[in-house]
Amino acid sequence: MRKLLTRRSLITSAALGAGGLLIGCDALSRSPSFQNILASAEDANFLVQRALGDRMELASEYSIADLSPTFRANGTRDPGTADYAESATQGFANWQLKLTGLFKKPQNFSLSALQSMPQRTQITRHDCVEGWSAIGQWTGVPLKLLLDLAQLQDTAKFLVFHCADRLGGRPYYESIDLLDAFHPQTIMAHRLNGEAVPIENGAPLRLRVERQLGYKHAKYVTGIEAVATLDNIGEGKGGYWEDVADYEWYAGI
Amino acid sequence: MTASAEKAEKRHRLTTRVWHWVNALCLLVLLMSGLTIFNAHPRLYWGEYGAHDDYAWAAVGSSQTLGYVRVGETKIETTGFIGNWRDSDGKIQTWAFPGWATIPSYYSLAEGRRWHFFFAWIFSIGLTIFMIRSLFNRHVQRDLHVTRSEWRPSHIWRSLKDHLRLRFHDDGTVNIYNILQKFSYIGVIFILLPLMILTGLAMSPAMDANWPWLTDIFGGRQSARSIHFIGMLLLVSFFIVHMVTLALAGPFKQTWAMITGGKREGSADA
């Protein structure tokens, strides 16, 4: 019996088994209906995570001593357009944040207007979907204050964040639902670690939505659009990475 | 228990058998899709943060000419296997784990995550049902419970020596599992597998908001990620030992018993 099982035959059969499995798994991965079955687990994650806690639980906050030495930048490190470059040389004095869509009173905020509103400072951990993390201190105006001024219409269900950068020729955008929009840690941040947000981290204005993964935290935000559905934005999946690489819209896990 | 009831009893109960195979499938998919996720950032840290410029206690190095695994300050060259390998078209790829080890075989973080989370649900539900059922059908108490005599160092030592001599059956006992098997099964089912679920959840930002203590007990998100990875290595080690002992103890008979239930040794007709 023992002689039957040589090392070579073990490796060969394991490789054949793995090969067969992989061909099968790749075929399943490429099948839209199977992808829908797999994606149902993401719906379960969303429902269970939202059901836990009181829905307004804060993400962990840290002390200055916990800051990571560098706050890594990912995705766009510089929007690179002429408009953006010019705005940067002026310290973003002309930067505008436009609240459009399903608002009763659409708004237009300058950067200095946002800076003169009540602020929230939080030291939080940025969790990238790739697996790395960085801890940074963010200061900005709570999104709730902006929404209170602009007053959402009853039909509004999501907020879409429009950005100044393009990745692979497409405009970057992200979206969140209203529960996250009104969360106390959801801020439009303009300071990182006590300084103006660096260009590579999203200057001058970046969304922080702390209970979700990094790709939700849109950089270079120029506009917030209130919508009833995400179907008509981009390819309808709710964000740049969702459209381009099938990332999940809900990025809580 | 009457003799006839004992006679009818299978060596492995239905719950054990169904769970065993469901679990085997889940762990294989979780391992391979987990390697896809790991490939997105093949570095491991301790603490709450860790990114490309921070010190990683373990990392995979990749280039067009070289692949290596570094653990602490020890570098092991793995060119051709990890960090630098040829795909089926003969093209050199520089992501950490090769396509034959990942699901899907091409690089897609989103698809790897979908496979991982879907099978994580099946695995978690399966483990929970198995644990509860095993308490009620007395699998835990009868087969896994370590008896007082088995705790004796001399007994453990004898069993260890038997294993090293490749003798796997305790003669004259009715236990279907020997003490070393019990230790490893208890360790895997009640410690390692739950640890994989908990460290997995501890990496989730929403779970961190809902249950901050969960991330804290592992010492931070990056520590949880490292422990999740080490746990994977332990499970792979368990699998290898499981396969070697299976091969030595009679692979066909043992596998058949795990499919059909087999006959309990030491029962009335023995």
Interface residues (C-beta under 8 A of the other chain):
Chain A: M1 R2 L5 A15 A18 G19 L21 L22 C25 D26 S29 Q35 I37 L38 A39 S40 A41 E42 A44 N45 Q49 L52 G53 E57 L58 A59 S60 Y62 D66 S68 P69 T70 R72 R125 D127 C128 V129 E130 G131 W132 S133 A134 I135 E210 R211 Q212 L213 A245 D246 Y247 E248 A251 G252 I253
Chain B: L28 V29 M32 I37 F38 A40 H41 R43 Y45 E48 Y49 G50 A51 H52 D53 D54 G99 W100 A101 I103 P104 S105 Y106 S108 L109 A110 E111 R113 R114 W115 F117 F118 A120 W121 L201 M203 S204 P205 A206 M207 D208 A209 N210 W211 P212 T215 R221 Q222 R225 A247 L248 G250 P251
